[in-house]
Amino acid sequence: MGRLVPAVTRALDILELFLDGDGTLSAPDIVRRLQLPRTTVHELVTTLAARKYIVPVTGRPGRYRLGVRPYQLGARYAEHLDLAAEGQQVARSVAETCDETVHVAILEDTDVIYIAKVDSTHAVRMVSAAGRRLPAHCTSVGKMLLASLPERELAARLPDDAELAAMTPNSITDPAALREALTQIRARGVAVESRESNPDVSCVAAPVRDRTGQVVAALSISVPMIRWSDDRLTELEQLAAKGADDLSERLGHRRTS
């Protein structure tokens, strides 16, 4: 692996500064933020402007904003994004960390469809497959995705008189109880399902967002009850959230906090 080129690193540091604040910067702002010499900043800003990575702000002398070139690069990156492929890579990384089965799923009407899956290496593990469809209300990924819907859309998909089929004795079948569970999920930011789709398995899931911030999928970790505990749940919630954040970042989402 070759060494990092300082000039390129500094140029990229300057570009990344434009992600914060109002998206405009002056040369003195950059000097202050990066603690670089004024001459170096001037040369880098001049070069970035010449290549249209940054452009002057109309009516605000000395200030710059991002130019068209970063947008073009981002658009080309987005053209080649594949949620299933990206999800499979992140799921593999999460599974290697916890050695449990990891899924990525999307919502279709009131069902979830698993689009990526990596198995645990344990002899006792969840049996499933990519492409499988399950009722959303019985799964952690499904409840996470339902909780992320706008209220009007959720009501359209699951009206108060909706019939919720049970997959196990623990499945939620009352729409009011489901709505209460979804409210708790929104507050926590993660969803937990305890033997609601499989009597021997519990799961935890976190939301995956695209570049606009919209929830487009959910990532879950499924664990047989013989390896499930309250202490493990805390660990898995954190791991699922990190995996979902990693996948979101691959899709162009940038967290604001």
DOLUM-950082 format. One line per 2 residues: number of its first residue (from 1); their letters; for each residue x, y, z of C-alpha. Coordinates in nm, 3 decimals. Layout:
<recs>
NUM) A) X,Y,Z  ...
</recs>
This chain:
<recs>
1) MG) 0.000,0.000,0.000  0.144,0.339,-0.102
3) RL) 0.177,0.643,0.118  -0.085,0.918,0.141
5) VP) -0.013,1.230,-0.064  -0.030,1.533,0.170
7) AV) -0.150,1.779,-0.097  -0.435,1.550,-0.204
9) TR) -0.531,1.486,0.158  -0.547,1.860,0.226
11) AL) -0.756,1.923,-0.085  -1.003,1.655,0.023
13) DI) -1.010,1.799,0.376  -1.110,2.133,0.225
15) LE) -1.390,1.977,0.018  -1.527,1.794,0.321
17) LF) -1.552,2.122,0.514  -1.830,2.225,0.277
19) LD) -2.050,1.947,0.418  -2.104,2.150,0.736
21) GD) -2.268,2.482,0.813  -2.433,2.674,0.529
23) GT) -2.210,2.512,0.268  -2.001,2.823,0.201
25) LS) -1.644,2.902,0.311  -1.379,3.168,0.265
27) AP) -1.004,3.110,0.252  -0.962,3.250,0.607
29) DI) -1.233,3.007,0.726  -1.035,2.718,0.581
31) VR) -0.708,2.841,0.732  -0.872,2.861,1.074
33) RL) -1.054,2.526,1.051  -0.764,2.320,0.916
35) QL) -0.474,2.512,1.068  -0.296,2.529,0.734
37) PR) -0.065,2.805,0.604  -0.248,3.080,0.412
39) TT) -0.028,3.028,0.105  -0.112,2.655,0.096
41) VH) -0.484,2.723,0.130  -0.474,2.986,-0.143
43) EL) -0.303,2.745,-0.383  -0.543,2.462,-0.306
45) VT) -0.851,2.684,-0.333  -0.726,2.822,-0.665
47) TL) -0.671,2.468,-0.797  -1.010,2.340,-0.678
49) AA) -1.184,2.640,-0.831  -1.002,2.594,-1.162
51) RK) -1.125,2.233,-1.175  -1.482,2.340,-1.079
53) YI) -1.484,2.149,-0.751  -1.566,2.480,-0.584
55) VP) -1.709,2.802,-0.730  -1.744,3.161,-0.604
57) VT) -2.070,3.248,-0.429  -2.258,3.513,-0.625
59) GR) -2.286,3.837,-0.432  -2.053,3.721,-0.153
61) PG) -1.697,3.811,-0.252  -1.429,3.577,-0.123
63) RY) -1.667,3.293,-0.040  -1.698,2.961,-0.218
65) RL) -1.947,2.676,-0.242  -1.924,2.329,-0.394
67) GV) -1.921,2.327,-0.774  -2.071,2.090,-1.025
69) RP) -1.787,1.838,-1.028  -1.860,1.679,-0.686
71) YQ) -2.224,1.646,-0.792  -2.122,1.470,-1.113
73) LG) -1.900,1.229,-0.924  -2.176,1.159,-0.671
75) AR) -2.430,1.102,-0.946  -2.201,0.853,-1.116
77) YA) -2.149,0.672,-0.785  -2.526,0.658,-0.730
79) EH) -2.578,0.505,-1.076  -2.389,0.197,-0.968
81) LD) -2.542,0.155,-0.624  -2.710,-0.179,-0.566
83) LA) -2.891,-0.205,-0.231  -2.881,-0.585,-0.231
85) AE) -2.512,-0.602,-0.318  -2.415,-0.333,-0.069
87) GQ) -2.638,-0.495,0.192  -2.473,-0.832,0.139
89) QV) -2.128,-0.684,0.199  -2.232,-0.506,0.518
91) AR) -2.428,-0.810,0.641  -2.114,-1.021,0.594
93) SV) -1.910,-0.777,0.802  -2.171,-0.772,1.082
95) AE) -2.201,-1.152,1.078  -1.823,-1.189,1.107
97) TC) -1.835,-0.973,1.419  -2.118,-1.149,1.604
99) DE) -2.131,-1.489,1.426  -2.510,-1.474,1.404
101) TV) -2.742,-1.463,1.103  -2.777,-1.117,0.952
103) HV) -3.049,-1.000,0.712  -3.124,-0.689,0.511
105) AI) -3.490,-0.648,0.414  -3.721,-0.405,0.237
107) LE) -4.093,-0.336,0.284  -4.350,-0.426,0.021
109) DT) -4.707,-0.342,0.119  -4.740,-0.518,0.457
111) DV) -4.468,-0.778,0.401  -4.091,-0.772,0.419
113) IY) -3.868,-0.925,0.155  -3.518,-1.032,0.251
115) IA) -3.273,-0.907,-0.010  -2.947,-1.007,0.160
117) KV) -2.851,-1.273,0.412  -2.535,-1.407,0.574
119) DS) -2.556,-1.719,0.790  -2.407,-1.783,1.131
121) TH) -2.142,-2.054,1.144  -2.303,-2.208,1.453
123) AV) -2.465,-2.550,1.414  -2.782,-2.405,1.568
125) RM) -2.888,-2.105,1.362  -3.187,-1.947,1.194
127) VS) -3.295,-2.109,0.869  -3.402,-1.857,0.605
129) AA) -3.316,-1.738,0.254  -3.279,-1.421,0.054
131) GR) -3.601,-1.358,-0.138  -3.821,-1.491,0.141
133) RL) -4.135,-1.288,0.222  -4.284,-1.261,0.573
135) PA) -4.556,-1.050,0.737  -4.389,-0.727,0.846
137) HC) -4.562,-0.713,1.185  -4.403,-1.044,1.289
139) TS) -4.040,-0.945,1.228  -3.796,-0.693,1.372
141) VG) -3.705,-0.564,1.026  -4.071,-0.530,0.938
143) KM) -4.164,-0.346,1.254  -3.866,-0.116,1.205
145) LL) -3.981,-0.037,0.851  -4.345,0.008,0.953
147) AS) -4.239,0.242,1.235  -4.053,0.454,0.978
149) LP) -4.361,0.516,0.762  -4.548,0.848,0.775
151) ER) -4.863,0.811,0.985  -5.098,0.847,0.687
153) EL) -4.918,0.577,0.490  -4.907,0.345,0.791
155) AA) -5.281,0.387,0.842  -5.345,0.307,0.476
157) RL) -5.143,-0.012,0.493  -5.260,-0.121,0.837
159) PD) -5.607,0.021,0.918  -5.754,-0.022,1.265
161) DA) -5.955,-0.324,1.150  -5.661,-0.497,0.980
163) EL) -5.633,-0.872,1.030  -5.284,-0.956,1.150
165) AA) -5.194,-1.320,1.103  -4.996,-1.497,1.373
167) MT) -4.681,-1.693,1.293  -4.623,-1.798,1.655
169) PN) -4.812,-1.755,1.984  -4.598,-1.444,2.046
171) SI) -4.699,-1.267,1.723  -4.882,-0.936,1.758
173) TD) -5.233,-0.974,1.614  -5.403,-0.663,1.753
175) PA) -5.352,-0.347,1.540  -5.368,-0.125,1.849
177) AL) -5.095,-0.327,2.017  -4.887,-0.309,1.703
179) RE) -4.920,0.069,1.688  -4.809,0.094,2.050
181) AL) -4.507,-0.123,1.969  -4.422,0.095,1.669
183) TQ) -4.435,0.407,1.885  -4.181,0.252,2.121
185) IR) -3.961,0.154,1.827  -3.959,0.511,1.695
187) AR) -3.849,0.633,2.037  -3.570,0.375,2.071
189) GV) -3.448,0.376,1.711  -3.423,-0.004,1.705
191) AV) -3.677,-0.285,1.688  -3.675,-0.610,1.882
193) ES) -3.878,-0.919,1.801  -3.897,-1.200,2.056
195) RE) -4.005,-1.530,1.900  -4.275,-1.361,1.692
197) SN) -4.185,-1.516,1.357  -3.999,-1.824,1.480
199) PD) -4.062,-1.979,1.824  -3.690,-2.045,1.871
201) VS) -3.542,-1.717,1.747  -3.533,-1.350,1.853
203) CV) -3.411,-1.061,1.639  -3.304,-0.698,1.661
205) AA) -3.315,-0.453,1.369  -3.209,-0.098,1.283
207) PV) -3.309,0.136,0.997  -3.110,0.188,0.675
209) RD) -3.141,0.531,0.510  -3.061,0.657,0.162
211) RT) -2.894,0.986,0.073  -3.220,1.177,0.128
213) GQ) -3.257,1.040,0.481  -3.553,0.819,0.391
215) VV) -3.563,0.471,0.547  -3.533,0.227,0.257
217) AA) -3.442,-0.098,0.433  -3.361,-0.248,0.771
219) LS) -3.073,-0.465,0.892  -3.136,-0.735,1.151
221) IS) -2.943,-0.986,1.359  -3.124,-1.312,1.437
223) VP) -3.023,-1.523,1.737  -3.150,-1.862,1.861
225) MI) -3.294,-1.840,2.211  -3.018,-2.063,2.348
227) RW) -2.774,-1.773,2.281  -3.013,-1.487,2.366
229) SD) -2.990,-1.279,2.686  -3.053,-0.925,2.805
231) DR) -2.680,-0.854,2.805  -2.648,-0.991,2.452
233) LT) -2.944,-0.780,2.341  -2.764,-0.457,2.432
235) EL) -2.458,-0.568,2.236  -2.665,-0.673,1.935
237) EQ) -2.866,-0.348,1.931  -2.543,-0.153,1.907
239) LA) -2.402,-0.382,1.640  -2.721,-0.372,1.430
241) AK) -2.730,0.008,1.455  -2.367,0.034,1.346
243) GA) -2.424,-0.205,1.056  -2.731,-0.011,0.944
245) DD) -2.535,0.315,0.968  -2.252,0.165,0.761
247) LS) -2.497,0.055,0.492  -2.668,0.395,0.501
249) ER) -2.332,0.561,0.446  -2.272,0.338,0.144
251) LG) -2.607,0.459,0.008  -2.500,0.822,0.044
253) HR) -2.661,0.908,0.376  -2.472,1.145,0.600
255) RT) -2.562,1.167,0.966  -2.601,1.520,1.099
257) S) -2.505,1.434,1.456
</recs>
